[in-house]
Amino acid sequence: MKIAVVTGASRGIGSEFTVRLLDDGWLVYAGYRSDKHRLDLINNKNLICRRLDVTDNNSIKEFADSIPGNVDLLINNAGVPDGRWRNVKEIDDKWMLEVLDVNSVGPVRMVKELYDKMSHDSLTTVAMISSLMGSIDDCHSGRSYAYRASKTALNMLSVAMKKEAFDDNISLLILHPGWVKTRMGGEHAPIELEESVEGMLKLIYANSLEDSGRFVQYDGVDLPW
Ligand SMILES: NC(=O)c1ccc[n+]([C@@H]2O[C@H](COP(=O)([O-])OP(=O)(O)OC[C@H]3O[C@@H](n4cnc5c(N)ncnc54)[C@H](OP(=O)(O)O)[C@@H]3O)[C@@H](O)[C@H]2O)c1
């Protein structure tokens, strides 16, 4: 049975990935930081829920050590928004560093800790849940300083890891979920969770080593850097 890891699986996009992967027959290790939220409502013997804070190396190691075999899919989904600061003078530098810690460094910590379990004969996909907000070309309205920078950094870290990972049969796919109705996306977001995750899963299942480093939106449209 193929093994998938999902971070930030308690709610929103991470919880929908978890439900869909279980439906598709995966054994899912679902990481939750504080509360299980939606994970508590899922009744499936192939779901293993473990505490996981992607800013804490001990938490990540404990999580990774509890997985007995190879990992075939890592969905680095955990993320936080920034303070919606209206101008430069409002930027809270401590919170900015926390946003970078969770959104940019967290996924790298996960890749580091799981690397040996992901490098095996068959292809492993690492899905980096990024955002169009991280696109420098698309940054027309500015602001959202920390969040934008955190996703730009995540994109670069992913592309920078691609060469090394290629040699170890690991492909990194950088995904934009669209603007989705979740706690982060808000109720006015135009895209439903199911549509976004269905689209991203299609891309994950079609992924190959040659696609590694692609920055693509949930409906298959390639995005500018
Ligand atoms: N929604 C959108 O429109 C949209 C658009 C573009 C990109 N994205 C990206 O999609 C991903 C998921 O977003 P979402 O909309 O589903 O957000 P969400 O509903 O706010 O869920 C975020 C998840 O991340 C977890 N998390 C936060 N900090 C964590 C940490 N340090 N360690 C582990 N887990 C942590 C949260 O856990 P707790 O329950 O403990 O807080 C929660 O499960 C994020 O990376 C986000 O940037 C979302």
The ligand as a Gaussian input file, in Angstrom:
#p B3LYP/6-31G(d) Opt

LIG

0 1
 N       -7.101000      29.016000       0.792000
 C       -6.544000      29.650000      -0.234000
 O       -7.191000      30.429000      -0.956000
 C       -5.073000      29.416000      -0.547000
 C       -4.552000      30.032000      -1.703000
 C       -3.219000      29.809000      -2.024000
 C       -2.438000      28.981000      -1.229000
 N       -2.963000      28.401000      -0.111000
 C       -2.086000      27.549000       0.702000
 O       -2.715000      26.297000       0.938000
 C       -2.262000      25.749000       2.175000
 C       -3.455000      25.361000       3.038000
 O       -4.239000      26.521000       3.275000
 P       -5.745000      26.502000       3.793000
 O       -6.451000      27.525000       3.019000
 O       -6.265000      25.112000       3.859000
 O       -5.512000      27.100000       5.256000
 P       -6.182000      26.793000       6.675000
 O       -7.580000      26.341000       6.508000
 O       -5.895000      27.989000       7.494000
 O       -5.342000      25.539000       7.216000
 C       -3.968000      25.662000       7.513000
 C       -3.490000      24.370000       8.131000
 O       -2.086000      24.511000       8.392000
 C       -1.854000      24.103000       9.756000
 N       -0.653000      24.727000      10.314000
 C       -0.401000      26.039000      10.532000
 N        0.806000      26.201000      11.098000
 C        1.339000      24.962000      11.251000
 C        2.555000      24.457000      11.774000
 N        3.486000      25.261000      12.306000
 N        2.775000      23.114000      11.750000
 C        1.843000      22.284000      11.237000
 N        0.651000      22.678000      10.752000
 C        0.411000      24.023000      10.759000
 C       -3.133000      24.505000      10.493000
 O       -3.197000      23.824000      11.738000
 P       -3.997000      24.416000      13.017000
 O       -5.401000      23.902000      12.891000
 O       -3.278000      23.852000      14.182000
 O       -3.905000      25.910000      12.937000
 C       -4.169000      24.047000       9.464000
 O       -4.382000      22.664000       9.545000
 C       -1.378000      26.834000       2.809000
 O       -0.030000      26.544000       2.581000
 C       -1.776000      28.094000       2.064000
 O       -0.755000      29.065000       2.051000
 C       -4.261000      28.607000       0.246000

